[in-house]
Amino acid sequence: MYRDPEAASPGAPTRDVLLVSAIITVSLSVTIVVCGLCHWCQRKLGKRYKNSLETVGTPDSGRGRGEKKAIKLPAGGKAVNTAPVPGQTPHDESDRRTEPRSSVSDLVNSLTSEMLMLSPGSEEDEAHEGCSRENLGRIQFSVGYNFQESTLTVKVMKAQELPAKDFSGTSDPFVKIYLLPDKKHKLETKVKRKNLNPHWNETFLFEGFPYEKVVQRVLYLQVLDYDRFSRNDPIGEVSIPLNKVDLTQMQTFWKDLKPCSDGSGSRGELLLSLCYNPSANSIIVNIIKARNLKAMDIGGTSDPYVKVWLMYKDKRVEKKKTVTKKRNLNPIFNESFAFDIPTEKLRETTIIITVMDKDKLSRNDVIGKIYLSWKSGPGEVKHWKDMIARPRQPVAQWHQLKA
């Protein structure tokens, strides 16, 4: 009897089933081999682990301020700073320290990848810059008036969520207190070291201050980051007209800090380029030109030159400067300066650029400054990130000079 060879025997798998099984087996084998050869996952996981081990610097431990003295006000009263409330312990931020990266190439790749992930124009970068402009933290204070003793009492209590101004990722905040329009006389709180949520609990008494003059004043609080080696960095300010406050009893306020205003007007702009060479461990700063500089001399002009400071962990390392351009508010410099910066120190490095007005008869005046680092203003950070993302290429950018 003839048996069809194509017919399957009972219980035996068909040819189609065998083909499907073979295809699935081959596909799984190829997938496993390809996945084993691909290092993308390892790189992503390794990068996340590296990002959690960023080296954090520690600011100089010797910061502090002396006790305040009473000052006499033009209105005939005096301001007194009383002792802080005992038992209040500030919650200092703790710094983390890790060993520096052993591989220079790994650090460069990591920094470059991070810069590219937040490249200019990306949604993450815009959100970051928006936060840095708006979220300056908030401050709590209280104010009241004693009619029997003709005394205005201002108590600075605490602040929350202050932005980091130091390269260690924290700030050393203190508060200046004014009664505007008088800005010649001020009182200050103590400095709270390495603290983004400081508690001051300091009381200031403006004694012998008539009520009819108090209601003509504006209470002005300015929060600053104390810096031993350079100017104190403004963090934010709050102002409240006292004629809008019920001063018959102590009123407590929470106010969001606003950007500090600079009443001196525009100070001009500076065009400069940065070029980072990771193999040579160097940064070249090219001071190109300035425009619309503020006139500092009586004749309506200035004699500008530029100082360039290399800073590491709040310490001055090296200074260089350009030649002076006589009577020129739009000078062209075109001078380059090279600074040796090991790659592992790049995160805690800042470059301070100061435009000065040369004066033969008195000390030289500061026209404006620029702070370039990993943690500065939005424009400065963008320039720093572009420099890292494009090694060995000069990256030029205009910067607004600041007080």
Secondary structure, DSSP 4 states (H G I P E B T S, - for coil): ----TTSPPTTPPPHHHHHHHHHHHHHHHHHHHHHHH--HHHHHHHHHHHHTT-------TT--------EE-TTS-EEEEPPPPTT----PPPPP--PPPS-HHHHHHHHHHHHHHT-TT-HHHHHHHHHHHH---EEEEEEEEETTTTEEEEEEEEEESPPP-STTS---EEEEEEEETEEEEEEE----TT-SS-EEEEEEEEET--HHHHTT-EEEEEEEE--SSSPPEEEEEEEEEGGGS-TTS-EEEEEE-BPPP-TT----EEEEEEEEETTTTEEEEEEEEEESPPP-STTS---EEEEEEEEETTEEEEEEE----TT-SS-EEEEEEEEE--GGGGGGEEEEEEEEE--SSSPPEEEEEEEEESSS-HHHHHHHHHHHHSTTS-EEEEEE-B-
